[in-house]
């Protein structure tokens, strides 16, 4: 193994241990949405999967996959879902503009 890569991995591991022990704050936090979280966001809009996909310009198969736990949204998609949850009407108006 490359010595430089090993040193980088070693440093990352030490940092992770210190974060886990509470000695360091994490550099970044990622929100993970569960399938039930995603379904609840959609349910909050009172839309079917088909309506939700159309309204927010997403693929129906993507919505189904997320809600069934077969796929997980990436960071950008997670953030998009959180914005939809916060103000679905604003998102729809913005997409229609």
C-alpha positions in Angstrom: 0.0 0.0 0.0 1.2 3.5 -0.8 2.7 5.1 2.3 0.9 8.5 1.7 -2.5 6.7 1.4 -1.8 4.7 4.5 -1.0 7.9 6.5 -4.1 9.6 5.2 -6.3 6.6 6.2 -4.6 6.4 9.5 -5.3 10.1 10.2 -8.9 9.7 9.1 -9.3 6.7 11.4 -7.8 8.6 14.4 -10.1 11.5 13.7 -13.2 9.2 13.5 -12.2 7.6 16.9 -11.8 11.1 18.5 -15.2 12.2 17.1 -16.8 8.9 18.4 -15.3 9.6 21.8 -16.6 13.1 21.9 -13.1 14.7 21.8 -13.7 16.4 18.4 -16.8 17.7 16.7 -17.7 16.0 13.4 -16.6 18.1 10.4 -19.9 17.5 8.6 -23.2 15.9 9.4 -25.4 14.1 6.9 -29.1 13.6 7.3 -30.2 10.2 6.3 -33.9 9.8 5.5 -35.5 6.4 6.0 -38.1 5.0 3.7 -40.8 5.9 6.2 -39.4 9.5 6.4 -39.7 9.8 2.6 -43.2 8.4 2.6 -44.2 10.8 5.4 -42.8 13.8 3.4 -44.9 12.6 0.4 -47.9 12.0 2.6 -47.6 15.5 4.0 -48.3 16.8 0.5 -51.3 14.6 0.2 -50.1 13.3 -3.2 -49.8 9.8 -4.6 -46.4 8.6 -5.7 -47.2 9.5 -9.3 -48.5 13.0 -8.4 -45.5 13.6 -6.2 -43.0 12.5 -8.9 -44.7 14.7 -11.5 -45.1 17.8 -9.2 -41.5 17.8 -8.1 -39.9 16.6 -11.4 -38.7 13.2 -10.1 -38.9 9.8 -11.6 -41.7 7.6 -10.3 -39.3 4.7 -10.1 -37.0 6.7 -7.9 -39.8 7.6 -5.5 -40.9 3.9 -5.3 -37.3 2.8 -4.7 -36.8 5.3 -1.9 -40.0 4.4 -0.2 -39.4 0.7 -0.5 -35.8 1.0 0.8 -34.4 -0.4 -2.5 -32.6 3.0 -3.1 -31.3 5.8 -0.9 -31.4 9.4 -1.9 -28.0 11.1 -2.2 -27.2 14.3 -0.3 -28.6 16.6 -3.0 -31.9 14.6 -3.2 -32.1 14.5 0.6 -31.8 18.2 0.8 -34.4 18.6 -2.0 -36.8 16.4 -0.1 -36.3 18.4 3.1 -37.1 21.6 1.1 -40.2 20.0 -0.2 -41.2 19.0 3.3 -40.7 22.5 4.5 -42.6 24.3 1.8 -44.0 22.1 -1.0 -46.1 25.0 -2.5 -43.0 27.2 -2.9 -41.1 24.4 -4.6 -43.9 23.8 -7.0 -44.2 27.5 -7.8 -40.4 27.7 -8.3 -40.4 24.8 -10.7 -43.3 26.3 -12.6 -41.6 29.6 -13.1 
